[in-house]
Amino acid sequence: MYNLLMKDLKLGVNPMFLVMPLLMGALMLVPGWIYFIVVMYFFWITIPNIFAQFRAQNDLLFTTMMPVTKPDMVKARMSVIVILEILHIGTAMIYGLFTIRLYPDLTYYFFAPHLGFWGLCFIMVAIFNLFLFPMYYKTAYKYGPAQMTAIAAAVVFAVIAQWVGIQSSYVSDLFNGSGADNAAIQTSILAAGIVIFVASTWIAYRISVARFQRVEIQ
């Protein structure tokens, strides 16, 4: 499993994509921006390029020639993506800490980068995974429809969440007002988001394995 994971990291992930979190995360320093977009760049740039790279290398056929099982193939590929997702969110969170300190008196129209906001980001990525992997592993080859559907689902969640955050004074206060200074509430939202992320990714893995088992690789 470890060797398979390292193979995917070394052959499928251009080193530039390990630098991308530092570059895209810097957008968190833009005052009052729609910070959901910072995480979405992972969907729009990193994911399509990684899957295109694997397909160009005919990685599926190559991997099936190795002494590995289909569940391990799914686990390794999903682990690579999840590692990159956590790297993107984690780096953006660090930039977010600087943003809060750089602009302490800024009035946020959209979600401010407090801990609770990152809980929402984990939920958004969880939705992305829940659509991407099960759809992709119907064939383990065609990534376009899976990618577009997953992106659409994640964007819909972000738009609805941000709309509610603007329209509802309670939610606005929870994330940008007095609730932002309540460490217990913010930590609880973040923890809930992480739990949903882990659970959804595990469900996506189980569905993906079941579907990939039925794929005939030629």
Residue pairs with C-beta under 8 A, 6 or more apart in sequence:
1 72
1 75
1 76
4 63
4 66
4 68
4 72
4 73
4 76
5 76
5 79
5 80
7 63
7 76
8 54
8 59
8 76
8 77
8 79
8 80
9 80
9 83
11 53
11 54
11 57
11 59
12 50
12 53
12 54
12 57
12 59
12 80
13 50
13 53
13 80
13 84
14 49
14 50
14 53
17 46
17 49
17 50
17 84
18 84
18 87
20 41
20 42
20 45
20 46
20 88
21 84
21 87
21 88
21 90
21 91
21 92
22 91
24 38
24 41
24 42
24 45
24 88
24 92
25 38
25 88
25 91
25 92
25 94
25 95
26 95
27 33
27 37
27 38
27 41
27 95
28 35
28 38
28 92
28 95
28 96
28 98
28 99
28 113
29 95
29 98
29 99
29 102
31 99
31 102
31 103
31 106
32 103
32 106
32 107
32 108
32 109
32 110
33 110
34 110
34 162
35 92
35 96
35 110
35 111
35 113
35 117
36 111
36 120
36 121
36 124
36 158
36 161
36 162
38 92
39 88
39 89
39 92
39 121
39 124
39 125
40 151
40 154
40 155
40 158
41 88
42 84
42 85
42 88
43 128
43 147
43 150
43 151
43 154
44 151
46 84
46 88
47 81
47 132
47 147
48 143
48 147
50 80
50 81
50 84
51 136
51 143
51 147
52 143
54 60
54 77
55 141
55 143
60 140
60 141
60 217
61 217
63 73
64 73
64 217
70 209
70 212
70 213
71 209
73 212
74 133
74 137
74 205
74 208
74 209
74 212
75 205
78 129
78 133
78 201
78 204
78 205
78 208
81 129
82 129
82 201
85 125
85 129
89 118
89 121
89 122
89 125
92 113
92 118
92 121
93 113
93 118
95 113
96 113
96 114
96 117
96 118
97 113
99 113
100 112
100 113
100 114
106 112
108 176
109 166
110 162
110 165
110 166
111 117
111 120
111 161
111 162
111 165
111 175
111 176
112 175
112 176
112 180
114 175
114 176
114 180
114 186
115 183
115 186
115 187
115 189
115 190
116 174
116 175
116 179
116 180
116 185
116 186
116 189
116 190
117 175
118 190
118 193
119 189
119 190
119 191
119 192
119 193
119 194
120 158
120 161
120 189
120 193
121 193
122 190
122 193
122 194
122 196
122 197
123 157
123 193
123 196
123 197
124 154
124 157
124 158
124 161
125 154
125 197
126 193
126 196
126 197
126 199
126 200
126 201
127 150
127 153
127 154
127 157
127 200
128 150
128 151
128 153
128 154
129 150
129 197
129 200
129 201
129 204
130 150
130 153
130 200
130 201
130 203
130 204
131 146
131 149
131 150
131 153
131 154
132 146
132 147
132 149
132 150
132 204
133 146
133 204
133 205
133 207
133 208
134 204
134 207
134 208
134 211
135 145
135 146
135 149
135 150
136 142
136 143
136 146
136 147
136 208
137 207
137 208
137 209
137 211
137 212
137 215
138 146
138 211
138 215
139 215
140 212
140 215
140 217
164 171
165 171
165 172
165 175
165 176
166 172
173 179
174 180
174 185
179 185
179 186
180 186
